[in-house]
Amino acid sequence: STDLTSTVGYDSIIQHLNDGRKNCKEFEDFLKERAIIEEKYGKELINLSKKKPCGQTELNTLKRSLDVFKQQIDNVGQGHIQLAQTLREEAKKMEDFREKQKLHRKKIELIMEAIHKNRNLQYKKTMEVKQIRCCFLPCGLMPLLHLPCLSWFWQLFLKLAQTKSALEDTDRSYQQSVTTMEKIREEWQNEHIKACEFFETQECERINYFRNALWLHVNQLSLGCVQNDEKYEEIRKSLEMCSIEKDVDFFVNLRKTGSLAPAPVVYENYYNAQRNVTPARSPAPVPISR
């Protein structure tokens, strides 16, 4: 800004840096929330694999496949819990980076705040001295120009000399103030340039760090998917080893009761067998009374 006391540009930079810090905080919170979700999901998978029955009466190769299936689901759950921990660590790194930048920037902001204050005070002082200098002559001499008698000439001469001396002192003070102001202006300008360069470096570091953090997060998610797919591949390999014939044979061998079938049931004619047998003497019949 052409206004020496203006801080519009500086304030705009500080606002942008604060917005960048806020964006880092938002991503940090996102990682923390994602970690909570991953941990909860992982624990639910582990509980599911351990507590929920899943083909517990199966035998042989299919049983082994189901055991591998539950174990790998448990491993997937463990992987999500580990991912949650990794996300928390990344969130902590983002927090540390954000706070580190804040701490370093605070030092520069304090320097700029002090130099802004000094610049504004000196500028105000310089303008006040300038105003006094400009107004001193007319204010000091105009009443003297209307003296009614020449007898007052000597007093006028003395007053004029005093006014001239005061004017010279005021002008000298004004010149010194301007010189001081210029030194302060140059110091402020140099510090402002240094601050802008520092802030630009910080912003480049923040964008680079933010970009890399996001890239790393996506890689972590991709790695989690790859690791999960490897676990699921173990299940598929186990299922490839599942043999219907072997399982049937295993069941038969496990539960068999013998190697011979039951003998055929032969019809026996009890009536002819009774005729060929000599009947025994029967006891005398017992009369039935009516």
Residue pairs with C-beta under 8 A, 6 or more apart in sequence:
1 8
1 9
4 119
4 123
4 185
5 119
5 120
5 123
7 116
10 112
10 116
10 192
10 195
13 196
13 199
14 109
16 203
17 105
17 199
17 202
17 203
20 203
20 206
20 207
21 98
21 101
21 102
21 206
23 210
24 94
24 97
24 98
24 206
24 210
25 98
27 94
27 210
27 213
27 214
28 91
28 94
28 95
28 98
29 91
31 87
31 88
31 90
31 91
31 94
31 217
32 87
32 88
32 91
34 84
34 87
35 83
35 84
35 85
35 87
35 88
35 91
36 84
38 80
38 81
38 83
38 84
38 87
39 80
39 81
39 84
39 85
41 77
41 80
42 76
42 77
42 78
42 79
42 80
42 81
42 82
42 83
42 84
43 77
43 81
44 77
45 73
45 74
45 76
45 77
45 80
46 74
46 77
46 78
46 81
48 73
48 77
49 70
49 71
49 73
49 74
49 77
50 70
50 74
54 66
54 69
54 70
55 62
55 63
55 66
58 66
59 247
59 250
59 251
59 254
60 246
60 247
60 250
60 251
61 241
61 242
61 243
61 246
61 247
61 250
62 242
62 247
64 238
64 241
64 242
65 235
65 238
65 239
65 241
65 242
68 234
68 235
68 238
69 235
69 238
72 231
72 232
72 234
72 235
75 231
76 228
76 231
79 224
79 227
79 228
79 231
80 224
83 220
83 221
83 224
86 220
87 217
87 220
90 213
90 216
90 217
90 220
93 213
94 209
94 213
97 206
97 209
101 202
101 205
101 206
104 198
104 202
105 198
105 199
105 202
108 194
108 195
108 198
108 199
111 191
111 195
112 191
112 192
112 195
115 184
115 187
115 188
115 191
116 188
118 184
118 188
119 184
119 185
119 188
122 177
122 180
122 181
122 184
123 181
125 177
126 174
126 177
126 178
126 180
126 181
129 170
129 173
129 174
129 177
130 174
130 177
132 170
132 174
133 167
133 170
133 171
133 173
133 174
136 163
136 166
136 167
136 170
137 163
137 167
140 159
140 163
140 166
140 167
141 160
141 163
144 156
144 159
144 160
147 153
147 155
147 156
